């Protein structure tokens, strides 16, 4: 049966919303939302200003970025998702550069999964980390080229490029006894692909109890939300930053300590 509110109930409800305190709370909420939206726009604009397009046409096309006081030139492959610089990578680079005190990369062992063009790995290397940049075999040529071009004679530690197919031969290629990573970096590794379970297995395999995951994700489909729920079964997940205009969130995660649970 459909319920129709009585006249008295409608008056009561209307009087609640007309109360000065309610109006004040609603105004405060609106101001907070406007302030957060304005902050988001400012930070995103600052991040996007780090990109530049070369003024001269060269034989090899490239895209330019300014991070850590360096001009970084990235060669992209437009025929492959993994060889394009996506906004999530820019967000992670900006975060690493502007949070060096809290997340000090100097002499840390860092691995990037799904490194793609290598921009995040390059920035981590320029910040002083021991970096291992990983991706699928078909992307390693372009990845190695970008990293070599942008880190040679500029970094404290020469970064490595290594094949990593999620969930495949992990014990052989990344044995737990010798794989001691302080940080795992990941930008836009979750999207509509059929290897989300393998990705989760890879995160779990590479993590020690003290390993910190810095993961930037763009939300597109329901699959992303489901993966976050699945991820939280194994890891303590903390949202560090949100960029609503880009539909991107930046997370910090650490492996759950089952022994103390």
Order of alpha helices (4+ residues) and beta strands (2+ residues): alpha-alpha-beta-beta-beta-alpha-beta-alpha-beta-alpha-beta-alpha-beta-alpha-beta-alpha-beta-beta
